[in-house]
Structure formats: C-alpha cells, structure tokens
Amino acid sequence: MLTFEDFTIGQITEFGDYLVTEEEIIEFATKYDPQPFHTDLEFAAKSFHGKLIGSGWMTTAIMMRMLCDNALTNSSSIGSPGVDNLRWIKPVYAGDRLRVHCEILSARESKTRPGVGIVVQKVAVLNQNDEAVMTLQPTSMYLTRIAATQQQK
C-alpha cells in the first residue's frame, strides 16, 4: 500500500490505456452534459470541432478511474481538499486512447493533522499522440506509514 512516504518531489508516474468510444461519449453527455456537440452526431459534424467530442467532465471521470485503478485504491488516500488549474486543452474524440502522467510537485506533512501528508501533483491526461488533452493540479491527503498501520489494527 502506498503511504505518504512513498511520494517524493519530482517523482513521475504514467499509467493507463483507456479507449474512448462514441457510445460512451453520447451516454455520458446525455446523462451529465447534454450539449449537442456531445450528443448529436449530425450537429457535431457541422460544429466548430467537425465531429462529436467528449465532455471535459467525462475526460475528468476517465482520469479519476485510471487514478483509482493504478494508485488510489491501493494507497492510504483519505481524500482531497481540492483541485487547481483544471484545463481542457484539446477535444477528446471517439477512438482516442488516453493515459495519465503525474508529477509530484510538493509533499509535506500536515501542520494540523498528525499522521497526514499532503501531496500536490501536476497531472496531464495525454492522448495517443502524446498531446495533453487535460491538465490539473490536485492536492491529495495520505496517511503516513505509521498512521496507516495503526488504522489497520
């Protein structure tokens, strides 16, 4: 299990290989972001982008799933107080393959919560052409090794 001590400034990890489908774009947008360039193929073809694009919120959800599958569910994560600088840089299209690139910007122990470490990352979601389609700076909280061990008892 990853604990706060496993994160070092400058550490880079990359993971994921997520294929975005047309059906997923339409299903997500129909439920959560029903703008016609996300839901209507005919409208999208005549739009600024020329074809259907995924919602930025769908890209965010896909990133979160890859983070959970590759890091968070096997860690001492206790949540996040927030995210800074969320940017959707390029559209995501059906057929794009996404992956996550993370760099640790800072890691420090909490001044007010013993046993908790605070980690700030720069995260980029990249497509198959190594182009960033989304970037953000999440702040995450992890238990220290000692606190995680005590919690398991």
N, C-alpha and C positions, 0 to 999 in steps of 0.2 A: 504494500500500500504506500502511495506517495504521501509524504507529510511535508510540512513547511520546509524542513531542512533539505529536501530534495531539489529545491529551486535555487538556482544561482543566477546572478545578474549576467546577462549576455547569452545565457543558455537558449539554444534554438531547437525546436522540435517541429516536425512536419508529419502529418498523417492524413488519412482519409483518401477515398476514391469514390465519390458519390456521383452517379449518373442522374442528371435531371431529365425528367420525361415531360412531354406535352400534357399528358393526362394529369400528372402531379401539379403542374403549373395551374391548369384550369381548376382542378379540385381545390387546391389551397386558396386560390384567389376567389373562387365562387363563395367559399365559406368566410374568408377573412379580409379580402381586399378586392372587392368586385369591380374594379375599373376595367373598362372594355379591352384595353391593350393587354390585360392579363387573362381575359376570359373568352374573348370573341376572335376567332382566327381571321375572319373577314375584316373586321375593324382593325385588328392589329396589322394586317398586311398593308393597309392604307395609312397607318400611323407613322409617326416620326421614326420609329425603330424598324419598320418594314416587316416585322413579324412578331409573333407572340413573345412576350418577355415575362420572366418570373417576377413576382413581387419581391421587393427588397426584404420584406418580413419573412418570406419563405426562405430566402438565402440565409437570413439570420437563424431561422429554425433549423435548417440543414447544418449550419455551422455548430449550433448547440448540440445537435445529435452526434456529430463527429467528435466534439469535445467530450461528451459523456462516454461514448464508446471507447475512446482512446486514452482518456485521462481521468475524468472526474469521478466515474463510478468506482474506480479503484484508487481512491485517494481519501484524504481526511478533510475534503472540502466541506465547509459549513455555510457556503453561500457567497453572495456578492452584494456589496453596498451600491454597486452601480457600474455604468459603462460610460466612457467619454469618447468623443470624436468618432461616432458611428458615421461611416460614409459608404454609400453605394456608388461605386466608381464606374462600373461598366454593367450593362444589362446581362442578365443570365438567360440563356436560350435553351430550349429543348435540345438535348444531345450534349450539352456542356458537362464536363467532368470536373467536379470541384474537390479541392483538398484544403487543408488548414495549415498555415505556417504561423508559429508562435515564437515570440522572443520575449524573454524576461527583462523588463526594464528596471524593476526595483523589487526588493524583498526585504521586509523588516518585521521585527516582532511588534505586536500591538503595545502601545503605551498604556492602554486602559483595560485590556483583556488578557490576563496571563494565559499562556498556553496557545495563543492565537498568533499566526503570522499573516501578514498582508502582502500579497503579490500583485504587482501591476505588470500586465503584458501588452505587447503590441501584437495584434492578431490580424492576419490577412487571409482572406479566402481567395484562392487562386483557381483559375480555370485551366483547361488542358493546354493552353498556350502560355502558361506561366504569367498571365495577366491578373492583377488584383481586381476582383470584382467587388470586394467589400473590405473595409478595414475598420478597426475599432480598438479601443484600449480598455479592456475590462480590469477591474480591481476585484481580486478574489481573496477569500479568507480560508486558511487551512489550519488545522490543529498542528501543534508541534508533535514531534515523535513521542515525547513523554505524555502529553495530554491525550493523544490518540490511544496510547497503550492503556492509560487509566480509564478511558471511556469504554474500552473493550472488556474491562473486567466486570 
